[in-house]
Each structure stands twice: as structure tokens, then as C-alpha cells.
Amino acid sequence: MYRVKVRVKELCEERNWSLNELSRRSGVTYTTVRRYAMQPMAKIEIDPVSRIKETFGCSWDELLELLGDGSFEE
């Protein structure tokens, strides 16, 4: 099964930002930012992830990492 890792923690660390700072700058709720930072997700919402991407000024490849073995859950 595939999961998407949103590289929030890594990109915040590179900029010396807290998750709270990213939330403030992006307009994405702290709860959502924290959820993406803590664990890979089966599904992501494009609007908040797009706002996070714009705030970091990075590419989709820099922000997202696909994890998994290619199997499908039943």
C-alpha cells in the first residue's frame, strides 16, 4: 500500500520554523500541519498541501515523498 509523506518537519527544520510558524505563514490550521508532519497519509487534501508548498516555495517533488511497497489493501 502506498502512503504520501508530506515533508513538513524536514522543510521547517531547514528554515528554523516551528510547525506553528508554518501554520501562521500558510494559513493552514496547526492541527492539519501537525497531522501532515507526524505521519505518512493514505490521502492528502490538495488545498492545504498546496498552500504549504507555496509557503515553502518548493516543488512538489521536494514536498511529497511516496512510500510503500506497491501492494493494495483489501
MIVO-763638 format. One record per residue: x, y, z of N, C-alpha, C in turn; residue number from 1; residue in three letters. Coordinates in Angstrom, 3 decimals, decimal comma, always signed. Each point is the difference from the previous one (the first is absolute). Layout:
<atoms>
((X Y Z) (X Y Z) (X Y Z) NUM "ala")
...
</atoms>
This chain:
<atoms>
((+0,839 -1,184 +0,000) (-0,839 +1,184 +0,000) (+0,885 +1,249 +0,000) 1 "met")
((-0,421 +0,977 -0,731) (+0,745 +1,248 -0,069) (-0,497 +1,007 +1,034) 2 "tyr")
((+0,920 +0,809 +0,468) (-0,300 +1,125 +0,884) (+0,789 +1,191 -0,518) 3 "arg")
((-0,495 +1,189 +0,300) (+0,689 +1,226 -0,394) (+0,546 +0,664 +1,252) 4 "val")
((+1,289 +0,256 -0,019) (+0,623 +0,742 +1,087) (+0,136 +1,447 -0,453) 5 "lys")
((-0,593 +0,906 +0,754) (+0,144 +1,429 -0,258) (+1,184 +0,446 +0,862) 6 "val")
((+1,059 +0,445 -0,615) (+1,265 +0,269 +0,689) (-0,034 +1,321 +0,789) 7 "arg")
((-1,011 +0,170 +0,806) (-0,203 +1,213 +0,786) (+1,109 +0,180 +1,035) 8 "val")
((+0,279 -1,039 +0,776) (+1,012 +0,120 +1,062) (+1,368 +0,353 -0,572) 9 "lys")
((+0,401 -0,689 -1,054) (+1,315 +0,215 -0,586) (+0,154 +1,415 -0,546) 10 "glu")
((-1,022 +0,466 -0,710) (+0,065 +1,330 -0,608) (-0,085 +1,100 +1,058) 11 "leu")
((-0,759 -0,237 +1,064) (-0,029 +0,965 +1,110) (+1,369 +0,072 +0,666) 12 "cys")
((+0,623 -1,147 +0,217) (+1,320 -0,025 +0,636) (+1,024 +0,753 -0,838) 13 "glu")
((-0,049 -0,165 -1,325) (+0,932 +0,707 -0,882) (-0,121 +1,514 +0,140) 14 "glu")
((-1,206 +0,463 +0,298) (-0,255 +1,445 +0,102) (-0,015 +0,498 +1,447) 15 "arg")
((+0,220 -0,897 +0,932) (-0,088 +0,331 +1,426) (-1,382 +0,528 +0,376) 16 "asn")
((-1,031 -0,602 -0,564) (-1,382 +0,339 +0,310) (-0,591 -1,079 +0,890) 17 "trp")
((-0,911 +0,387 +0,860) (-0,806 -0,968 +0,744) (-1,216 -0,354 -0,865) 18 "ser")
((-0,710 -1,038 +0,396) (-1,244 -0,338 -0,706) (-1,005 +1,133 +0,154) 19 "leu")
((+0,025 +0,658 +1,157) (-0,886 +1,133 +0,244) (+0,307 +1,151 -0,963) 20 "asn")
((+1,280 +0,221 -0,256) (+0,402 +1,049 -0,937) (-0,472 -0,320 -1,416) 21 "glu")
((+0,143 -1,254 -0,417) (-0,498 -0,400 -1,323) (-1,505 +0,196 -0,077) 22 "leu")
((-0,709 -0,364 +1,053) (-1,445 +0,185 +0,037) (-0,363 +1,473 -0,176) 23 "ser")
((+0,685 +0,857 +0,735) (-0,268 +1,436 -0,080) (+0,288 +0,536 -1,400) 24 "arg")
((+1,138 -0,373 -0,566) (+0,394 +0,517 -1,319) (-0,889 -0,520 -1,134) 25 "arg")
((-0,422 -1,239 +0,105) (-0,756 -0,631 -1,091) (-1,504 +0,191 +0,104) 26 "ser")
((-0,491 +0,265 +1,221) (-1,444 +0,083 +0,197) (-0,658 -1,366 +0,145) 27 "gly")
((+0,816 -1,053 +0,107) (-0,512 -1,350 +0,212) (-0,042 -0,224 +1,511) 28 "val")
((-1,074 -0,587 +0,496) (-0,134 -0,183 +1,446) (+1,175 -0,798 +0,563) 29 "thr")
((+0,335 +0,301 +1,243) (+1,094 -0,704 +0,668) (-0,278 -1,504 +0,035) 30 "tyr")
((-1,240 -0,377 +0,259) (-0,377 -1,418 +0,065) (+0,318 -0,712 -1,312) 31 "thr")
((-0,311 +0,639 -1,117) (+0,270 -0,592 -1,311) (+1,495 -0,073 -0,262) 32 "thr")
((+0,727 +1,072 +0,288) (+1,456 +0,014 -0,177) (+0,623 -1,116 +0,829) 33 "val")
((-0,406 -0,108 +1,243) (+0,549 -1,027 +0,898) (-0,313 -1,405 -0,505) 34 "arg")
((-1,224 -0,214 -0,475) (-0,393 -1,312 -0,525) (+0,911 -0,415 -1,158) 35 "arg")
((+0,257 +0,935 -0,924) (+0,877 -0,316 -1,129) (+1,442 -0,194 +0,454) 36 "tyr")
((+0,416 +0,699 +1,039) (+1,381 -0,110 +0,478) (+0,255 -1,310 +0,740) 37 "ala")
((-1,016 -0,554 +0,617) (+0,200 -1,135 +0,897) (+0,040 -1,357 -0,676) 38 "met")
((-0,737 -0,194 -1,089) (-0,059 -1,343 -0,583) (-0,362 +0,049 -1,479) 39 "gln")
((+0,462 -0,995 -0,764) (-0,435 -0,108 -1,394) (-1,509 -0,233 -0,058) 40 "pro")
((-0,612 +0,489 -1,057) (-1,452 -0,051 -0,127) (-0,412 -0,849 -1,206) 41 "met")
((-1,141 -0,671 +0,106) (-0,557 -0,728 -1,137) (-0,593 +0,980 -1,006) 42 "ala")
((-0,533 +1,115 +0,507) (-0,597 +1,035 -0,842) (+0,432 +1,358 +0,523) 43 "lys")
((+0,186 +0,939 -0,912) (+0,293 +1,373 +0,402) (-1,004 +0,927 -0,660) 44 "ile")
((-0,248 +1,118 +0,633) (-0,896 +1,011 -0,562) (+0,858 +0,991 -0,774) 45 "glu")
((-0,351 +0,236 -1,250) (+0,843 +0,802 -0,881) (+0,067 +1,470 +0,419) 46 "ile")
((-1,069 +0,576 +0,509) (+0,016 +1,426 +0,336) (+1,008 +0,334 +1,098) 47 "asp")
((-0,064 -0,642 +1,169) (+0,985 +0,350 +1,020) (+1,425 -0,375 -0,404) 48 "pro")
((+0,173 -1,127 -0,682) (+1,343 -0,402 -0,424) (+0,544 +0,987 -1,033) 49 "val")
((-0,856 +0,481 -0,870) (+0,414 +1,008 -0,982) (+0,409 +1,303 +0,687) 50 "ser")
((-0,727 +0,400 +1,032) (+0,369 +1,216 +0,744) (+1,322 -0,181 +0,742) 51 "arg")
((+0,223 -1,195 +0,534) (+1,282 -0,295 +0,653) (+1,123 +0,062 -1,036) 52 "ile")
((-0,222 -0,580 -1,167) (+0,990 +0,022 -1,081) (+0,344 +1,435 -0,388) 53 "lys")
((-1,003 +0,837 -0,180) (+0,229 +1,398 -0,367) (+0,761 +0,742 +1,096) 54 "glu")
((-0,309 -0,283 +1,253) (+0,673 +0,652 +1,120) (+1,480 -0,367 +0,032) 55 "thr")
((+0,308 -1,267 -0,240) (+1,397 -0,428 -0,044) (+0,698 +0,465 -1,278) 56 "phe")
((-0,773 +0,259 -1,068) (+0,608 +0,370 -1,277) (+0,789 -1,150 -0,595) 57 "gly")
((-0,535 -1,209 +0,149) (+0,710 -1,189 -0,471) (-0,807 -0,703 -1,087) 58 "cys")
((+0,606 -1,010 -0,592) (-0,686 -0,800 -1,023) (-0,810 -1,106 +0,682) 59 "ser")
((-0,886 -0,617 -0,771) (-0,765 -1,127 +0,527) (+0,950 -1,130 +0,389) 60 "trp")
((+1,038 -0,212 -0,798) (+0,977 -1,059 +0,291) (+0,739 +0,237 +1,306) 61 "asp")
((+0,247 +1,254 +0,335) (+0,669 +0,325 +1,264) (-0,941 -0,183 +1,193) 62 "glu")
((-1,284 +0,205 -0,215) (-0,977 -0,045 +1,085) (-0,549 -1,401 +0,270) 63 "leu")
((-0,230 -0,772 -1,060) (-0,674 -1,284 +0,146) (+0,938 -1,170 -0,264) 64 "leu")
((-0,173 -1,043 +0,788) (+0,767 -1,234 -0,182) (-0,987 -1,157 +0,000) 65 "glu")
((+0,066 -0,857 -1,016) (-0,882 -1,149 -0,096) (+0,673 -1,182 +0,677) 66 "leu")
((-0,701 -0,598 +0,957) (+0,524 -1,130 +0,757) (-0,906 -1,201 -0,225) 67 "leu")
((+0,563 -1,180 -0,046) (-0,820 -1,201 -0,078) (+0,621 -1,072 -0,850) 68 "gly")
((-0,672 -1,134 -0,007) (+0,505 -1,167 -0,701) (-0,762 -0,303 -1,289) 69 "asp")
((-0,981 +0,821 -0,327) (-0,753 -0,202 -1,230) (-1,184 -0,935 +0,142) 70 "gly")
((-0,175 -0,585 +1,180) (-1,145 -0,896 +0,192) (-1,256 +0,820 +0,302) 71 "ser")
((-1,127 -0,632 -0,173) (-1,273 +0,661 +0,281) (-0,653 -0,670 +1,193) 72 "phe")
((-0,570 +0,821 +0,875) (-0,754 -0,540 +1,135) (-1,378 -0,406 -0,453) 73 "glu")
((-0,490 -1,069 +0,541) (-1,362 -0,434 -0,341) (-0,971 +0,412 +1,055) 74 "glu")
</atoms>
